């Protein structure tokens, strides 16, 4: 190879989920790897996220005696994802590759010294479907002392959760006022925090732990990193991608890649023009992705003939953004609507979904409803019982809400539903009818309209202390409240089309030699669905691993 300022065996664009996994596979084979990150921090949106990977039939399920198999997982994805002509990222061949290679990827990383485990109970999001797992198929990193990174610590993107708590512990902490088990967890976390500070440790959790551990392993393995180095072009020679052009320290640098280039540069969540084109009704102001998620690498791959698909999809994450937090990098998500004493209505005052569905399903429902009836924002309607028991827009249960929320109209409050309705421009009789209908379902312990509370996932996301149904509770105790909800996201879900080997495909289905992609730079293997927690991070890791394995066969 000639005409390059530097040359490596493998070049990875972006430092999110699958990047370091791919790099570790390359380094295990003795190949040189460069990861190029355009921002000043390493880890991508994955580092900021919950850091969960959805990996069916993983070794931790076997360790804990949780039943799963390739056949069972296949049945589940066949049911949830299905075969559709308009989801070429989710072909049966790609789904099978994911299910077969996922456990192998985890075993490989464990062999590299990574420390993972599973959350003991996190049901698949469609647990009513054949092949689902009620205990769940999650894989997460163990808590990580970020001080072990030494000078690299300052280069790891911070996580949204700053507690010295595992993700499983953090999920239970909001119940500390009502549960002795949660009180014990709070005490455990408190003691861990004290002892950590005494011993000079600084634990990170969730995506911070996942990417912190991956970064540590990659540095130890000899992977090279460049930050503040946006890639401007993919270099094509004789029909193959052979390198990249990057801006580094104010200079243009041509970097060769003997075995290929892997693009893992995120989607286009911060690119409003692309959102308007592919996802009308959504906003770059409602995303929790890292700031580098701007879509230019998808456009660059398209310039080289890459096919795209599923661009209208996103990993929705419903949000209520309080005044003053509009520009915060991490905005409050609203998961509590699966809990009792709350529903969601459109701007006409009609309830239109199972509020306990997954975050992606929730936002898809909102966007679809908005095509018929104004539903962006929708309104969460809840009562005094709800506000006393559950978290609200990032605040703890029962805490006093900021005066600014009421003064600026973010949180509406009234003594009766009839008085609340005009505050959100809904006819009082319509809101009363909607709430009475829901309360009637609560009384007979079944939601006839949307089956909320029927699934294990609904129950898990609700309130385990509320009987007889963890997700159904009457909206009856004043004062009553309304809060706007918008279809936010944690990433777009469409991009270039790739094959079972993670190779980027042209419109005619032929691969572009030397070009691989993973993560949300690609059209998801999950199609238009989100089967379980970690259904975007998991595929990012798996296809990064697969890309490296395939590229090594071309050496």
Secondary structure, DSSP 4 states (H G I P E B T S, - for coil): --S-SEEEEEEEE--STTHHHHHHHHHHTT--EEEE-SSSSBSHHHHHS---EE-TT-HHHHHTT----HHHHHHHHHHHT---TT-GGG-HHHHHHHHHHHHHHHHHHHHTT--EE--S----TTTTSTT--SS--EEEEPPEEGGGGGGGGGGBPPPS--SSS-HHHHHHHTTTTT-HHHHHHHHHHHHHHHHHHHTT--EE-HHHHHHHHHHHHHHHHT-EEE-S--EEEEEEETTEEEEEEEEETTEEEEEEEEEEEEE----STT-HHHHHHHSTT--GGGB-S-TT---HHHHHHHHTTB-EE-TT-EEE--B---TT-TT-SSPPB--GGGSSSEEEE-TTS-B-S-TTS-HHHHHHHHHHHHTTS--SSEEEEE-HHHHHHS-BTTBPTTPPPPHHHHHTTSEEEESSHHHHHGGGT--HHHHHHHHHHHHHHHHHT--TTT-TT-SHHHHHHS-TTSSS-TT-----SSSEEEEEEB--EEEE--EE-B-TT-EEEBTTS-EEEEEEE-GGGB--TTTT---STTTTHHHHHHHHHHHHHHHHHT-
